[in-house]
Amino acid sequence: MTEHPASPSERAPDTRAVRGEILYFTGEPAALGDAAIAHFPDGLLLVRGGRIDAVGPAAELLPRLPSGAPLHDYRGKLILPGFIDTHIHYAQVDVIASPGEQLLNWLQKYTFPAEARFADPQHAAAAADFFCGELLRNGTTTALAFATVHPGSADALFAAAHRRRMRMITGKVLMDRHCPPGLCDTGTTGEAESRALIERWHGRDRLLYAVTPRFPATSSAEQMRAAGRLFAEHPGLYLQSHLAENRQEVAWIARVHPEARSYLDVFSRFGQLGPRSVFAHCIWIDDEDRERMAGTGAAISFCPTSNLFLGSGLFDLERARAHGVRIGIGTDVGAGTSFSMLQTLGEAYKVLQLQGQALGAAQAFYLATLGGARSLYLDGRIGSLAPGCEADFVVLDPAATPLVARRIAGCATLAERLFVFMTLGDDRAVLATHVLGEPAWRR
């Protein structure tokens, strides 16, 4: 098959319809069971002005379709909300599959040299275009992404996402110590450059800004205070960072901040905990930290492929859920090994199996859609196909490969088919990705 992006000429009139098997979540399946699932075996989405106008059985809604309105017929395919990646590094695409190191050595050997190249605006623009294309090719329509310390890297990613009308949350990295000179800003310049980017991009169409201290070891107290100040001053702003990914890293933070009770406490002392703060990994935290995250509204991004690849540890989903922490899924490319949310969910299942925990297929796809939206405080806008939501969705092909087709043909339930997709699926399973109702990528 030939793969190509949808061209602007394919954009259709204001109202359109999409037909196929439709699935989305109204709540968390692990808590509510089947009551959390909205499923229409032969369903129809009516899309008006980029939002879901109605959803339900095709037989009921087809009469409401205006004469001449375009209809995308995906019968025999599964339509889900677009995937939401809550932690990914767009500047690390060129170091994905770089072997042989754990976190801190991996940063020095691979990450920092790759990120230094983003001082070149042309390199940043080309990488941003490739990155957004890969997200869409894998069915991901929203991402919370790290750029680099260079303001132009954030400009490039915002611009690439804006051209595709994607919902993108990103920001320049804040890093003023313990890093190569070419990747080092200062407390003053980092804050000033972030403010300029916020003014330029935050709230522009579907774009949102994230204050981005890499982690407390690479930001001085001055810079951490500035990050907390920015986070507090601007309504709707995000904050993203890394937390307790690797034991060596945790020990380093303890040496740098002996006054703090825990790694999480460092962020708290600098005013960085709250709604819309998202911390990747959170492997080596305790129940007091989990309780604090839940109480402040902070969220965790579970990054299974990265945690396994770097040998960081196993995320305890059961404990995080028990304390009521908001949780999404992150691919964490480039330590993560795939842009595919399907492959990432499959690895999440294995991480939990190693701890005697079960990840049901419905719960997994919830985490990749509505759960991610809730962790970003964007439920009601994305992560669902309920009326009023932005019409971002992915179309999965049950005949994507001979093995997937054979295995799905033997499935008796929706849950079994979902499990096949997340165990055997990858980018080949994505037939099409729609952004605001319009084809943004198709196979």
Stockholm file with secondary structure:
# STOCKHOLM 1.0

chainA/1-443         MTEHPASPSERAPDTRAVRGEILYFTGEPAALGDAAIAHFPDGLLLVRGGRIDAVGPAAELLPRLPSGAPLHDYRGKLILPGFIDTHIHYAQVDVIASPGEQLLNWLQKYTFPAEARFADPQHAAAAADFFCGELLRNGTTTALAFATVHPGSADALFAAAHRRRMRMITGKVLMDRHCPPGLCDTGTTGEAESRALIERWHGRDRLLYAVTPRFPATSSAEQMRAAGRLFAEHPGLYLQSHLAENRQEVAWIARVHPEARSYLDVFSRFGQLGPRSVFAHCIWIDDEDRERMAGTGAAISFCPTSNLFLGSGLFDLERARAHGVRIGIGTDVGAGTSFSMLQTLGEAYKVLQLQGQALGAAQAFYLATLGGARSLYLDGRIGSLAPGCEADFVVLDPAATPLVARRIAGCATLAERLFVFMTLGDDRAVLATHVLGEPAWRR
#=GR chainA/1-443 SS CCCEECCGGGCCCSEEEEEEEEEEESSCHHHHGGGGEEEEEEEEEEEETTEEEEEEEHHHHGGGSCTTCCEEEEEEEEEEECEEEEEEEGGGGGGTTCCSCCHHHHIIIIIHHHHHGGGSHHHHHHHHHHHHHHHHHTTEEEEEEECCSSHHHHHHHHHHHHHTTCEEEEECEECCSSSCGGGCCCHHHHHHHHHHHHHHHTTSTTEEEEEEECCGGGSCHHHHHHHHHHHHHSTTCEEEEEESCSHHHHHHHHHHCTTSSSHHHHHHHTTCCSTTEEEEECCSCCHHHHHHHHHHTCEEEECHHHHHHTTCCCCCHHHHHHTTCEEEECCCTTTSSCSCHHHHHHHHHHHHHTTTCCCCHHHHHHHHTHHHHHHTTCBTTBSCCSTTSBCCEEEECTTSSHHHHHHHHTCCSHHHHHHHHHHHCCGGGEEEEEETTEEEEEC
#=GC SS_cons         CCCEECCGGGCCCSEEEEEEEEEEESSCHHHHGGGGEEEEEEEEEEEETTEEEEEEEHHHHGGGSCTTCCEEEEEEEEEEECEEEEEEEGGGGGGTTCCSCCHHHHIIIIIHHHHHGGGSHHHHHHHHHHHHHHHHHTTEEEEEEECCSSHHHHHHHHHHHHHTTCEEEEECEECCSSSCGGGCCCHHHHHHHHHHHHHHHTTSTTEEEEEEECCGGGSCHHHHHHHHHHHHHSTTCEEEEEESCSHHHHHHHHHHCTTSSSHHHHHHHTTCCSTTEEEEECCSCCHHHHHHHHHHTCEEEECHHHHHHTTCCCCCHHHHHHTTCEEEECCCTTTSSCSCHHHHHHHHHHHHHTTTCCCCHHHHHHHHTHHHHHHTTCBTTBSCCSTTSBCCEEEECTTSSHHHHHHHHTCCSHHHHHHHHHHHCCGGGEEEEEETTEEEEEC
//
